[in-house]
Amino acid sequence: MGDSMLSRNEFLVFFGNSISQLGSVIFTMALNWWIVDMTGSAKILGVVTAISLIPSVFINLFGGVVSDRFNKRNILILMDIIAGSMCILLGFFTDNNSVNIPLVIAVNIALSISFSLFSPTMRAIIPEIIDENRIKKINSYLTTSSEIIKVSGPIVGAWLLSLDFIGISMIFIINGVSFLISAFMEFFIKYSYIQSNKVKSYFEDFVDGFKYVKRDPLLIRLLVAVSLVNFFIAGYNIILPVLVNSLYKDSSIYSLALSSEALGGIVGAFLLSFSKGKAQLVHISRELILCGSVFLLLIFFSNLYVLYGVIFFFGFFLTRFNVLFFTYIQTNIDKMLLGRVFSFIFTIAIVFMPIGNTVFGFLGDYFYEGLLPIIGTGIVLSVILLFFSKSASKDKHTYKGRMEA
């Protein structure tokens, strides 16, 4: 097989994952715009998003252990079938001219649970079904595909919304079908399930991860910073569709804004691939400060193209932060504890996001135009307070001494 050709399992994983992700990007863009357009309320979008995220906070606590202890292929198939069925159900019971909030929340909760189990399982199954010397290449293909979909998906979503004969209900059904296609492709993955003989309970594993993190004051500061930053990023995700809908009343502008963010992420990751040296906290904090700082330009400029540019650089610096953050964790944590530490990290990282959705949802109903600079300021201050205070310097000195001992 040529190096550029995909094996059977590689083909099924790559195209199945890409198809369902495209459906999800279109679904999220269309759903957010539809809720804001129908209700005119940031508060409703914030509450819907917050309630939908809450289950993932708890599911993330044991999503990894479920993946480790059960048949991974069956988990992927089951989660895609559940997600697809719920989206199709939402489509059939949706009136294009009104929003059934309880139904939307119920479906989003089901999707949140499904994604929380699907994501770690997909990451875990790849080393078991793909040759070791091909894993890096397949991960590269998946990452590239993901970024391209983030650029193209919102544009496709806006185009579908503009078609009178499609409607929001049909977009939900299309997303559901994409999940079912993914499940169908996963059914043909060649995979041998080996029963786990793990003795420790998941709670014991989680405690081990917590104890490890607790020993590292710099890692604790990093996690707190990420949690606070995600609080403000959750606000950004709520305010952006509200701002665009209120000022421009055009879903295509919202889709281009999302595509600008994704394009910035592609450029940021590409340029970062040429950098050398280890990921350090100073680099991570720098990217977060720049990520928040770009929003301050909106205080002085209100042009639409400036907004596109600000969102582009927000995606640029946020992606660079994510790459450096995960690299730092992977290269500084004991490999035997990495899975448990990641489980703890993911839980802490998203715990404030539902709160951010709710807070900025309520604020967005009153003064949405000034919130993006406030969000940017919050990101910058979170990083400065946690990494550049006197106590932070003391933690750095203590940690360095412990590592050299």
JOPE-V559322 format. One record per pair of residues at least 12 apart in sequence whose C-alpha atoms are under 8 Angstrom apart, sorted by the first residue. I is the first residue (numbers start at 1). J is the second residue. Records with the same first field share a line. If there is no record, write none. Layout:
BEGIN
I = J ; J
END
This chain:
BEGIN
8 = 189
9 = 129 ; 130 ; 189 ; 190
10 = 130 ; 138
12 = 185 ; 186 ; 188 ; 189
13 = 185 ; 186 ; 189
14 = 138 ; 141 ; 142
15 = 182
16 = 181 ; 182 ; 183 ; 185 ; 186
17 = 182
18 = 142 ; 145 ; 146 ; 149
19 = 178 ; 179 ; 181 ; 182
20 = 175 ; 178 ; 179 ; 181 ; 182
21 = 146 ; 149
22 = 149 ; 150 ; 153 ; 178
23 = 153 ; 174 ; 175 ; 176 ; 178 ; 179
24 = 175
25 = 149 ; 150 ; 153 ; 154
26 = 153 ; 154 ; 156 ; 157 ; 171 ; 175
27 = 157 ; 171 ; 172 ; 175
29 = 154 ; 157 ; 255
30 = 157 ; 158 ; 161 ; 168 ; 171
31 = 168
32 = 45 ; 241
33 = 241 ; 245 ; 251
34 = 168
35 = 99
36 = 241 ; 242 ; 245
37 = 245
38 = 97 ; 98 ; 99
39 = 99
40 = 242
41 = 242 ; 361 ; 364 ; 365
42 = 238 ; 239 ; 242 ; 360 ; 361 ; 362 ; 363 ; 364 ; 365
43 = 358 ; 360 ; 361 ; 362 ; 363 ; 364 ; 365
44 = 361
45 = 238 ; 361
46 = 238 ; 357 ; 358 ; 359 ; 360 ; 361 ; 362
47 = 357 ; 358 ; 361
48 = 101 ; 104 ; 105
49 = 105 ; 354 ; 357 ; 358
50 = 353 ; 354 ; 355 ; 356 ; 357 ; 358
51 = 105 ; 109 ; 354
52 = 105 ; 106 ; 108 ; 109 ; 112
53 = 109 ; 112 ; 353 ; 354
54 = 354
55 = 109 ; 112 ; 113
56 = 112 ; 113 ; 116
57 = 347 ; 350 ; 351
58 = 347
59 = 113 ; 116 ; 117
60 = 116 ; 117 ; 343 ; 346 ; 347
61 = 206 ; 343 ; 344 ; 347
62 = 202 ; 343
63 = 116 ; 117 ; 120
64 = 117 ; 120 ; 121 ; 339 ; 343
65 = 202
66 = 117
67 = 117 ; 120 ; 121 ; 124
68 = 124 ; 196
69 = 195 ; 196 ; 198
70 = 195 ; 196
71 = 193 ; 194
72 = 121 ; 122 ; 125 ; 193
73 = 125 ; 186 ; 187 ; 189 ; 191
74 = 187
75 = 117 ; 118 ; 121
76 = 118 ; 121 ; 122 ; 183 ; 186
77 = 182 ; 183 ; 184 ; 186 ; 187
78 = 183
79 = 114 ; 115 ; 117 ; 118
80 = 114 ; 118 ; 179 ; 180 ; 182 ; 183
81 = 179 ; 180 ; 183
82 = 110 ; 111 ; 114
83 = 110 ; 111 ; 114 ; 176 ; 179
84 = 175 ; 176 ; 177 ; 178 ; 179 ; 180
85 = 176 ; 180
86 = 107 ; 110 ; 111 ; 176
87 = 107 ; 172 ; 173 ; 175 ; 176
88 = 172 ; 173 ; 174 ; 175 ; 176 ; 177
89 = 173
90 = 103 ; 104 ; 107 ; 169 ; 172 ; 173
91 = 168 ; 169 ; 170 ; 171 ; 172 ; 173
92 = 169 ; 173
93 = 169
94 = 168 ; 169
95 = 169
96 = 167 ; 168 ; 169
128 = 191
129 = 190 ; 191
147 = 262 ; 263 ; 265 ; 266
148 = 262
150 = 258 ; 259 ; 262
151 = 258 ; 259 ; 260 ; 261 ; 262 ; 263
152 = 259
153 = 259
154 = 255 ; 256 ; 258 ; 259
155 = 252 ; 255 ; 256 ; 259
157 = 255
158 = 251 ; 252 ; 255
159 = 252
161 = 251
205 = 340
206 = 340 ; 341 ; 343 ; 344
208 = 337 ; 340
209 = 337 ; 338 ; 340 ; 341 ; 342 ; 343 ; 344
210 = 341 ; 344
212 = 341
213 = 341
216 = 399
217 = 395 ; 396 ; 399
218 = 392 ; 395 ; 396 ; 399
221 = 386 ; 387
222 = 386
223 = 345 ; 348 ; 349
224 = 348 ; 349 ; 386
225 = 382 ; 383 ; 386
226 = 349
227 = 348 ; 349 ; 350 ; 351 ; 352 ; 353
228 = 352 ; 379 ; 382
229 = 378 ; 379 ; 382
230 = 349 ; 350 ; 352 ; 353 ; 356
231 = 352 ; 353 ; 354 ; 355 ; 356 ; 357
232 = 353 ; 356 ; 375 ; 376 ; 378 ; 379
233 = 353 ; 356 ; 375
234 = 353 ; 354 ; 356 ; 357
235 = 356 ; 357 ; 359 ; 360 ; 361 ; 375
236 = 372 ; 375
237 = 357
238 = 357 ; 360 ; 361
239 = 360 ; 361 ; 364 ; 368 ; 371 ; 372
240 = 254
241 = 254
242 = 364 ; 368
243 = 368 ; 369
256 = 308
257 = 307 ; 308 ; 311 ; 312
258 = 311
260 = 308 ; 309 ; 311 ; 312 ; 315
261 = 311 ; 312 ; 313 ; 314 ; 315 ; 316
262 = 312 ; 315
263 = 312 ; 315 ; 316
264 = 311 ; 312 ; 313 ; 314 ; 315 ; 316 ; 317
265 = 312 ; 315 ; 316 ; 317 ; 318 ; 319 ; 320
266 = 316 ; 319
267 = 316
268 = 315 ; 316 ; 317 ; 319 ; 320
269 = 316 ; 319 ; 320 ; 323
272 = 320
278 = 328
279 = 324 ; 325 ; 327 ; 328
280 = 324 ; 328
281 = 328
283 = 324
284 = 321 ; 324 ; 325
285 = 321 ; 383 ; 387
287 = 317 ; 318 ; 320 ; 321
288 = 317 ; 318 ; 321 ; 379 ; 380 ; 383
289 = 379 ; 380 ; 383 ; 384
290 = 317 ; 380
291 = 313 ; 314 ; 315 ; 316 ; 317 ; 318 ; 376 ; 379
292 = 314 ; 375 ; 376 ; 377 ; 378 ; 379 ; 380
293 = 376 ; 377 ; 380
294 = 310 ; 313 ; 314 ; 376
295 = 310 ; 314 ; 372 ; 373 ; 375 ; 376 ; 377
296 = 372 ; 373 ; 376 ; 377
297 = 310 ; 373
298 = 310 ; 372 ; 373
299 = 370 ; 373
END
